[in-house]
Amino acid sequence: MKVGIVGLGLIGGSMAKSIKNRTSHTVYGVDLDQETMMLARICGAIDGPLTGETLPQCDLVLVAIRPQAAVDWVGAHAGEIGKSAILVDLCGVKRAVVEKIAPIAEEHGFAYIGGHPMAGRERGGFTSSADDLYVGASMILTPDKRTDMKLLETLQAFFLDVGFAKLTFSQPEEHDRIIAFTSQLAHIVSSAYVKSPEAQRRRGFSAGSFKDMTRVARLDEDMWTELFLDDADYLTHELDILIGHLEEYQSALKNRNAQRLHDLLKEGRELKATAGGN
């Protein structure tokens, strides 16, 4: 199979490396950064550039760039994508992307499905990409009425070969609602947490909990601003809930109410036990 990858940052670069190291597929890639293109060629992550000549040959096209850029790229290159090809975007939000790309795909006759690999690191770019990033991870896909079983079987085989442990199916609305809580909220909390003056004076006083809370504060503000705004409705809802709970802890502390604080902590521990896993 010939696979085209648009964007060779952390997600696209890891996808390219995983495909080349774990399958026999041919990979064509494109990135705006020429140094990234050179590194990808040198390390063998791609077999060649994704161009107007190689794009029509691709059986699968993975778009691993920011949401609006993904929509723009598909709109500009839809006529070059083969009618028998499958296009999957790998963006972190789905409503804003799927509702714009799906009509383009239908108009031009190629298959399209929204996707989101549930894996990442706090540092981006091709130099942070790895061939094991997706090992054991979940790949989310958002099928619609045009999605047939053969397409899903093809993608399942492909993503499992690349290293994913399972496929999770969702609707764009559900995806964005849940991801606001499981991913986006954590990034905002981490970003806000490190703004305390104590963050600069904590050396020698920090351990695992500080590392866990601050890891994702090292984010790409351009990308995450776009993701947050595309999911602002669900994300602000989650923020309201979190702020309400924080105020409960604050009130218990201000009032030196040991029983109330104990109950809040116990409730959180029990809810975590019920939720299980990561």
C-alpha positions in Angstrom: 0.0 0.0 0.0 1.2 3.6 -0.7 0.6 6.0 2.2 0.8 9.8 2.0 1.4 11.8 5.1 0.7 15.5 5.3 2.7 17.1 8.1 5.7 15.3 9.6 5.6 16.7 13.1 5.2 14.6 16.2 2.0 12.9 15.0 2.8 12.6 11.3 6.5 11.9 11.9 5.7 9.1 14.3 3.2 7.7 11.9 5.8 7.6 9.1 8.4 6.0 11.3 5.9 3.4 12.6 4.8 2.5 9.1 8.3 2.1 7.8 9.5 0.1 10.8 6.5 -2.1 11.2 5.1 -2.6 7.7 6.2 -2.9 4.1 4.1 0.0 2.9 5.6 2.8 0.9 5.4 6.3 2.6 5.4 9.7 0.9 5.5 12.7 3.1 5.3 16.5 2.9 6.1 19.2 5.4 6.5 22.9 5.1 9.8 22.7 6.9 12.6 21.7 4.5 14.9 20.6 7.3 12.2 18.2 8.5 11.9 16.8 5.0 15.6 16.3 4.8 15.7 14.5 8.2 12.7 12.3 7.3 14.5 11.2 4.1 17.8 10.7 5.8 16.4 8.5 8.6 14.2 6.5 6.2 10.8 7.7 7.6 9.6 8.4 4.1 10.5 6.9 0.7 10.0 10.2 -1.1 8.1 13.5 -1.1 4.3 13.7 -1.4 3.8 15.7 -4.6 1.3 16.2 -7.4 2.8 13.1 -9.0 2.8 10.7 -5.9 -0.4 11.9 -4.2 -2.8 10.4 -6.9 -1.0 7.0 -6.4 -1.7 6.9 -2.6 -4.1 4.3 -1.3 -4.3 6.1 2.1 -3.7 9.7 2.9 -3.1 10.8 6.5 -3.5 14.5 7.3 -1.5 15.3 10.5 -1.6 19.1 10.7 -3.7 21.7 12.5 -7.5 21.7 12.0 -7.9 24.7 9.7 -4.7 23.8 7.8 -6.1 20.3 7.3 -9.3 21.7 5.9 -7.4 24.1 3.6 -5.0 21.3 2.4 -7.8 18.9 1.5 -9.7 21.7 -0.3 -6.6 22.6 -2.3 -5.6 19.0 -3.2 -8.9 17.1 -3.4 -8.7 16.9 -7.1 -5.4 15.0 -6.9 -6.6 12.4 -4.5 -7.5 9.1 -6.1 -11.1 8.0 -6.2 -10.2 4.7 -4.5 -8.1 6.3 -1.8 -9.0 6.7 1.9 -8.3 10.0 3.6 -8.0 10.2 7.4 -7.4 13.4 9.3 -5.5 13.1 12.6 -6.7 16.3 14.2 -7.4 16.7 17.9 -10.9 18.0 17.3 -13.5 16.5 15.0 -16.6 18.7 14.5 -14.8 21.6 13.0 -12.8 19.3 10.7 -15.3 16.6 9.7 -18.1 19.0 8.8 -15.9 20.7 6.3 -13.8 17.9 4.9 -16.7 15.3 4.5 -18.5 17.4 1.8 -15.3 17.9 -0.1 -14.6 14.1 -0.1 -18.1 13.4 -1.2 -17.9 15.9 -4.0 -14.6 14.4 -5.3 -15.5 10.8 -4.8 -12.9 9.5 -2.3 -13.5 8.0 1.1 -12.9 10.0 4.2 -13.1 9.4 7.9 -12.1 11.5 10.9 -9.4 10.1 13.2 -7.5 11.0 16.4 -4.6 9.0 17.7 -4.7 9.0 21.5 -1.0 9.4 21.9 1.4 12.3 22.2 4.3 14.0 24.0 4.8 17.4 25.5 7.4 18.2 22.9 6.4 18.4 19.2 8.2 18.3 15.9 9.8 15.6 13.9 12.8 15.3 16.2 10.4 14.2 19.0 8.6 11.6 16.9 9.2 7.9 17.5 8.3 4.6 15.9 6.8 3.4 19.2 4.6 6.4 20.0 1.4 4.5 19.1 2.2 1.2 20.7 -0.7 0.2 23.0 -2.6 3.4 22.2 -6.2 3.8 21.0 -7.1 5.1 17.6 -10.4 7.0 17.5 -12.3 7.0 14.2 -15.6 8.8 13.5 -17.5 6.9 10.8 -20.6 8.3 9.1 -23.3 7.0 6.8 -20.9 6.8 3.9 -18.4 4.6 5.8 -18.6 0.9 4.7 -17.3 -2.2 6.5 -14.6 -2.8 4.0 -13.1 0.6 4.7 -13.2 0.0 8.5 -11.6 -3.4 8.1 -8.8 -1.9 6.0 -8.1 0.8 8.5 -8.3 -1.6 11.4 -5.7 -3.8 9.9 -3.5 -0.8 9.1 -3.6 0.9 12.5 -3.1 -2.4 14.4 -0.1 -3.1 12.2 1.3 0.3 13.1 1.1 -0.5 16.8 -2.3 0.7 18.1 -3.9 -1.7 20.6 -7.5 -0.9 19.5 -9.8 1.2 17.5 -12.5 3.3 19.2 -15.5 4.5 17.2 -17.2 7.7 18.1 -19.2 10.6 16.6 -17.6 14.0 16.2 -19.9 15.5 18.8 -19.2 12.8 21.3 -15.4 12.9 20.6 -15.2 16.7 21.2 -17.3 16.5 24.4 -15.1 13.8 25.9 -11.8 15.1 24.7 -12.5 18.4 26.3 -12.4 16.6 29.7 -9.7 14.0 29.1 -7.2 16.1 27.2 -7.9 19.8 26.8 -8.9 20.6 30.4 -5.7 18.9 31.6 -3.6 21.2 29.4 -5.3 24.3 30.7 -5.0 23.3 34.3 -1.3 22.5 33.8 -0.7 25.9 32.1 -2.5 27.7 34.9 -0.7 25.7 37.6 2.8 26.6 36.6 2.0 30.4 36.8 2.3 30.4 40.6 5.4 32.3 41.8 6.3 29.2 43.7 6.9 27.3 40.5 10.2 29.2 40.2 11.2 28.5 43.8 10.3 24.9 44.0 13.7 23.3 43.3 14.5 20.6 45.8 10.9 20.5 46.9 9.2 18.8 43.9 8.7 15.2 43.1 6.4 13.1 40.9 3.2 15.0 41.6 4.7 18.3 40.4 6.1 16.6 37.3 2.7 15.0 36.5 0.9 18.3 36.9 3.3 20.4 34.8 4.3 18.0 32.0 1.8 19.2 29.4 2.3 22.9 30.2 5.1 22.7 27.8 2.7 22.9 24.8 2.5 24.5 21.4 0.4 27.6 22.1 -0.5 28.1 18.5 -1.9 24.6 18.0 -3.6 24.4 21.4 -5.3 27.8 21.0 -6.9 26.6 17.8 -7.9 23.3 19.4 -9.4 25.0 22.5 -11.4 27.5 20.4 -12.7 24.8 18.1 -14.0 23.0 21.3 -14.8 26.1 23.4 -18.4 25.1 24.2 -17.5 21.8 25.8 -14.2 23.1 27.3 -15.8 26.0 29.1 -18.4 23.6 30.5 -15.7 21.4 31.9 -13.9 24.5 33.3 -17.1 25.6 35.1 -17.4 22.2 36.7 -13.7 22.2 37.8 -13.9 25.7 39.2 -17.0 24.8 41.2 -15.2 21.8 42.7 -12.1 23.9 43.5 -14.2 26.4 45.3 -15.6 23.6 47.5 -12.0 22.7 48.6 -11.2 26.4 49.0 -14.2 26.9 51.2 -13.4 23.9 53.4 -9.8 25.1 53.9 -10.8 28.7 54.7 -13.3 27.5 57.3 -10.8 25.0 58.7 -13.6 22.4 58.2 -11.7 19.2 58.6 -14.8 16.9 58.1 -15.8 18.7 54.9 -12.2 18.5 53.5 -12.0 14.9 54.5 -15.3 14.1 52.7 -14.2 15.9 49.5 -10.9 14.0 49.4 -12.6 10.7 50.1 -15.1 11.4 47.3 -12.3 12.1 44.9 -10.5 8.9 45.8 -13.6 6.8 45.4 -14.5 8.4 42.1 -11.0 7.7 40.8 -11.2 4.1 41.9 -14.6 3.8 40.1 -13.2 5.4 36.9 -10.1 3.1 37.0 -7.3 3.0 34.5 -5.6 6.2 33.2 
